[in-house]
């Protein structure tokens, strides 16, 4: 069961790396395509962050023998996605941009670096 949850998390978070890069760096902001890709991105990253709460932390100290520091990024994501959607609906584009950049750089790239640490699954995949 753990492998299923791990793979579900991996398959839902992996597309967020190129989608987020496209949305933040490449895409024209506010257009129809940006909005459609943005909804897909937000759905994927939100779902993936919920799934990640079921994955045990294997690196560093844990709380309740399950949660680690990495889970704080999941909570940040669960908080940031709806907050950012509300901001853009209220036409607070600056808050939306700030939230999405924070989410991408911390929730994806920083967490992604953590997954490459020794003892983590992706470390074993990439480095044997």
N, C-alpha and C positions, 0 to 999 in steps of 0.2 A: 504493500500500500504506500509506503514511504516513497518508493521509486516513482509511482504514478503521480504523486503530489509534486515531487521534485521535477519530473519531466513536464507536467502541466505548467508549473511556474516557469521553467526554462523556455517552453514553446510560446508562452504568452508574453514573456518579457523580451525575448530576443528581437522580435520585430520592432519593439519600441526604440531600440538604439538608432536604426536608420530613419524611422518615422520622426522621432524627436529631433534629430539633426536636420532633417528636411524642413520641419515646421519652424524651428528656431533660426536656422541659418539661411536656408535657400528660399523657402516659400514666400510669396507675396502675402502679406498679412491681411486677414479679413475677407479674403475672397471665398467663393463657394468651395473650391477645391481644398483650401486651407481648413475650412470649417469641417468638411467631410472627413478628411484625413485626421484632423484634430479630435473628432469624436471617436474615431477608431482607436487612435493613440490613447485617449483618456480611458476608454473602456478597457483596453488591454492592460494598461498599467495599473488601473484601479483593481481589476480582477486579480492580476498577478500579485499585487501587494496583499490582498486578502489571503490568497493561497499560500503566500510565503509565511504567514503567521503559523501555519501548520507544520512548517519545516523546523526541525530542531537546530539550534545553534551548536556547532561543533568547535568553534574557535573562541577562545576567551572565556570569561566568567559567564555563568548562566543564572537566570532567575527561574525558580520552580523547575530546575533541571531541563529547561526547554528554551526559554527566551534569552537572547543575547543582545549585544549592542546593535547588531545589524537590524534587529526588529524595530528599532526606533525609526529607521528609514522607511519601513513599511507603514508605520503609524503616520509619519510625515506625509507619505503619499496619500493615504486614506483621508487625511485632513485636507491636503492641498488640492486634490482633483475637484471635489465639490465647491471648495472656496473659489477656485479659479473659474469654474463654470458660472457661479453666481456673479463674480466680478465682471465677466464679459457680458452677461445678460443685463447687468446694470450699467453697461458701457464704461466700466472702470478698466480701460484697456491697460493702463500702467500696472495695476495690481495683477491683472491676468498675465501680462508679459513677465513680470517679476516672479510670480508663482510658478509659471511654466519653466522658466530658466532655472530656478532653484530646484524644482523637481527633476529636471533633466540632469543637471550637473551633480546633484547630491544623490538623488534617488536611483539614478541609473549608472552614471559613470563612477561615482564613489563606491556604491554598492558593488558594481562590476569589478572594481579593483579588489575589493574584499573577497570576492569569489575566487580570485586567483591565488589566494594565500594557501600555503601548505596546509593540508588537512581538509581542504574544501573539495567538493566534487569536481568543479571545473578545473581546478589545479591538476587533479589526476587525469582528466580528459586531455588537457593541453600539454602537460609536462610529464605524463607517465606516472 
